[in-house]
Amino acid sequence: MLQLEFFPRMEFKSLLDFQRLENSLLSFKDKNLLINYPDFFLSPKANEVIRRQHSAHVDKILGVRLKYIEEMLIAEARGFDLDGPHCTWGPTMHEGVQTWVGLDLQTLQTPYCEISRILKLLKIKPYEHIIDLGAAYGRMGIVVGGIYGKNTFVGYEYVKSRVDEGNRVYKELGLSKCQLIAQDLASADFDLPHADVYFIYDYGQVEHIDHTLKQISAVSRKRPVKVVARGKFTKQIITDHHPWLDLKYEGRLEGNFSIYTAYIN
């Protein structure tokens, strides 16, 4: 069994280093130590292929059962529509909600290195509360819990099997301040909690994303907030309909995300 506490100067210079860890017998303590290394979440190279491969290795090292659960969802989707495209499977299975069942595993989630980059740009302060809207398996919570241990994190995701898997991993890694919650973000009875930082992705239909942005606007009338938008639809909705969000940073080489601030008084 690999005891990582004996290697405080561990370096991650290539995908081979991650492959070796993937093939090692790691204890939960080993994995918990790994996520405390900022470099563990950084891709050895900046190109998209390596970034995706790196994230896939990290998921396997930490024991996230992405492929198994997504294959189960696809099998269920085929029961509704055998030859349907992935863009229709989610709404067919989940009462019209776009849950991206059948989407490529590494497209479904933000790469770990990009999450790390975003959090660094945000200059996260201790004890700030972070909410992820459309969290999938909760990669954001793993990075927050590992590197920003004084912060709290809640991720909302519609698909319960993804939520259950993410929470299982959080528990194994000892991330007691991180949680995933199964939630339809477009539901009329969902009251968006207050937070210091909101991450919002192209999690569903345009009208659903717009609804969530209006909820964040209401929060920003009471406290300053930061909003990270990832995905072309979310960014376009902000540009067209939400001028109250002040653009502070627009990602270019590192990914399709933008950072905004707001405080309406």
C-alpha positions in Angstrom: 0.0 0.0 0.0 1.3 3.4 -0.9 1.7 5.7 2.0 1.7 9.2 0.6 2.7 10.9 3.9 6.2 9.6 3.2 6.4 11.6 0.0 5.7 15.3 0.8 7.6 16.4 -2.3 5.5 14.4 -4.7 5.5 15.9 -8.2 3.0 15.5 -11.0 4.9 16.2 -14.2 3.2 13.9 -16.7 0.1 11.8 -17.2 2.4 8.8 -16.4 2.5 10.0 -12.8 -1.3 9.9 -12.6 -1.4 6.5 -14.3 0.9 5.1 -11.6 -1.3 6.4 -8.9 -4.4 5.0 -10.6 -2.8 1.6 -10.5 -1.7 1.9 -6.9 -3.6 0.6 -3.9 -4.5 3.8 -2.1 -6.2 4.0 1.2 -8.8 6.7 1.9 -6.2 8.5 3.9 -3.8 8.5 0.9 -6.6 9.9 -1.3 -7.4 12.6 1.3 -3.7 13.6 1.3 -3.6 13.7 -2.5 -6.5 16.3 -2.7 -4.5 18.6 -0.4 -1.8 18.9 -3.1 -2.8 21.8 -5.5 -0.7 20.3 -8.2 -2.8 17.1 -8.1 -5.5 19.1 -9.8 -3.3 20.7 -12.5 -3.0 19.2 -16.0 0.6 18.4 -17.1 -0.2 20.2 -20.4 -2.7 22.9 -21.4 -4.2 21.3 -24.5 -7.7 20.0 -24.3 -7.0 16.3 -24.9 -4.5 16.1 -22.0 -6.8 18.1 -19.7 -9.5 15.6 -20.3 -7.2 12.6 -19.8 -5.9 14.2 -16.6 -9.4 14.6 -15.2 -10.3 11.1 -16.1 -7.2 9.8 -14.2 -8.1 11.9 -11.2 -11.6 10.6 -11.1 -10.3 7.0 -11.2 -7.7 7.6 -8.6 -10.4 9.0 -6.3 -12.8 6.2 -7.1 -15.5 8.2 -8.8 -17.7 5.7 -10.7 -18.5 8.0 -13.6 -18.6 5.5 -16.4 -20.7 2.9 -14.5 -23.4 5.4 -13.5 -23.6 7.1 -16.9 -23.8 3.7 -18.6 -26.7 2.8 -16.3 -28.4 6.1 -17.2 -27.9 5.5 -20.9 -29.3 2.0 -20.6 -32.4 3.4 -19.0 -32.7 6.1 -21.7 -32.6 3.5 -24.4 -35.7 2.0 -22.8 -37.5 5.2 -23.6 -35.9 5.8 -27.0 -33.6 3.2 -28.4 -31.9 5.2 -31.1 -32.5 8.7 -29.7 -29.7 11.3 -29.7 -28.3 12.2 -26.3 -29.8 15.7 -26.5 -33.3 14.2 -26.2 -32.6 11.4 -23.6 -32.4 13.7 -20.6 -35.7 15.5 -21.2 -37.5 12.3 -22.0 -36.3 10.6 -18.8 -36.6 13.6 -16.5 -39.9 15.3 -17.1 -38.5 17.7 -19.8 -35.4 18.7 -17.8 -32.2 18.6 -19.9 -29.8 16.4 -17.8 -27.4 15.6 -20.7 -27.7 11.9 -20.4 -25.4 10.3 -23.0 -23.0 13.3 -23.2 -19.3 12.5 -23.3 -18.1 11.9 -19.8 -15.4 14.6 -20.0 -17.8 17.1 -21.6 -20.4 16.6 -18.9 -18.0 18.0 -16.3 -15.5 20.9 -16.0 -11.8 19.7 -16.0 -10.2 19.7 -12.6 -7.5 22.1 -13.8 -10.0 24.6 -15.0 -11.8 24.4 -11.6 -8.5 25.1 -9.9 -7.8 28.0 -12.2 -11.3 29.5 -11.6 -11.0 29.3 -7.8 -7.6 30.9 -7.9 -8.9 33.8 -10.0 -11.7 34.3 -7.6 -9.3 34.7 -4.7 -11.5 32.7 -2.5 -11.5 33.8 1.1 -11.8 31.6 4.2 -15.4 30.8 5.2 -17.0 32.0 2.0 -19.9 29.8 0.8 -19.8 28.4 -2.7 -22.8 27.1 -4.7 -22.5 25.1 -7.9 -25.7 25.1 -10.0 -25.7 22.0 -12.2 -22.9 20.2 -10.3 -23.0 16.7 -11.9 -20.7 14.5 -9.8 -19.4 17.5 -7.8 -15.8 17.9 -9.0 -15.9 21.5 -7.7 -16.6 20.2 -4.2 -13.5 17.9 -4.3 -11.2 20.8 -5.2 -12.8 23.2 -2.7 -12.7 20.6 0.1 -9.1 19.6 -0.6 -7.6 23.0 -1.2 -10.0 25.4 0.5 -10.8 23.5 3.7 -12.3 26.4 5.6 -15.0 27.0 2.9 -18.4 25.4 2.6 -19.7 24.0 -0.7 -23.1 22.9 -1.9 -23.8 21.6 -5.4 -27.2 21.1 -6.9 -27.8 18.4 -9.5 -31.1 17.0 -10.9 -30.0 13.4 -11.4 -30.1 11.6 -8.0 -27.6 8.8 -9.0 -25.0 11.5 -9.7 -25.7 13.2 -6.4 -25.5 9.9 -4.5 -22.2 9.0 -6.1 -20.7 12.5 -5.4 -21.8 12.4 -1.8 -20.3 8.9 -1.4 -16.9 10.2 -2.6 -17.2 13.3 -0.3 -17.8 11.0 2.6 -14.9 8.7 1.8 -12.5 11.7 1.4 -13.7 13.2 4.7 -15.1 16.4 3.0 -17.6 17.2 5.7 -18.2 20.8 4.5 -19.2 19.7 1.0 -22.5 18.4 -0.1 -24.5 17.6 -3.2 -28.3 18.0 -3.2 -30.8 16.5 -5.7 -32.8 19.5 -7.0 -34.7 20.7 -10.0 -33.3 24.2 -10.3 -36.3 25.4 -12.4 -38.8 24.3 -9.8 -41.1 27.1 -8.8 -40.7 26.2 -5.1 -36.9 26.2 -5.1 -35.6 29.2 -3.1 -32.0 29.8 -4.1 -29.9 30.0 -0.9 -27.5 32.9 -0.3 -23.8 32.4 -1.2 -20.7 34.4 -1.9 -19.9 32.6 -5.1 -22.2 31.0 -7.7 -21.1 28.7 -10.5 -23.7 28.3 -13.3 -23.3 26.2 -16.4 -25.4 25.4 -19.4 -27.3 23.0 -17.1 -30.6 23.0 -19.0 -32.9 25.0 -21.2 -32.4 28.7 -21.8 -35.5 29.7 -19.8 -34.2 27.6 -16.8 -30.8 29.3 -16.9 -32.5 32.7 -17.1 -34.7 31.9 -14.1 -31.6 31.0 -12.0 -29.9 34.2 -13.0 -32.9 36.2 -11.9 -32.7 34.4 -8.5 -29.0 35.3 -8.2 -30.0 38.9 -9.0 -32.4 38.9 -6.1 -29.6 37.7 -3.8 -27.2 40.4 -5.1 -29.6 43.1 -3.8 -28.8 42.0 -0.3 -25.1 41.1 -0.5 -22.1 41.2 -3.0 -21.8 38.0 -5.1 -19.5 36.6 -7.6 -20.8 34.6 -10.6 -18.9 32.2 -12.7 -20.6 31.4 -16.0 -19.4 28.5 -18.1 -20.9 27.7 -21.4 -21.9 29.7 -24.5 -25.7 29.8 -23.7 -25.2 31.1 -20.2 -22.8 33.7 -21.3 -25.1 34.8 -24.1 -28.1 35.1 -21.8 -26.1 37.2 -19.4 -25.0 39.5 -22.3 -28.5 39.9 -23.7 -30.6 40.1 -20.5 -28.6 40.6 -17.3 -26.6 43.8 -17.5 -26.5 44.0 -13.7 -23.6 41.5 -13.9 -20.3 43.3 -14.2 -17.7 41.3 -16.2 -14.4 41.1 -14.4 -12.6 38.3 -16.2 -13.2 36.4 -19.5 -11.4 33.1 -19.9 -9.6 32.6 -23.1 -6.9 29.9 -23.3 -8.0 28.2 -20.1 -11.6 27.6 -21.0 -15.0 29.0 -21.9 -15.8 30.8 -18.7 -16.3 34.3 -17.5 -16.3 35.8 -14.0 -18.8 38.5 -13.0 -19.5 40.5 -9.8 -22.7 42.1 -8.7 -24.1 44.1 -5.8 -27.3 46.0 -6.6 -28.0 48.6 -4.0 
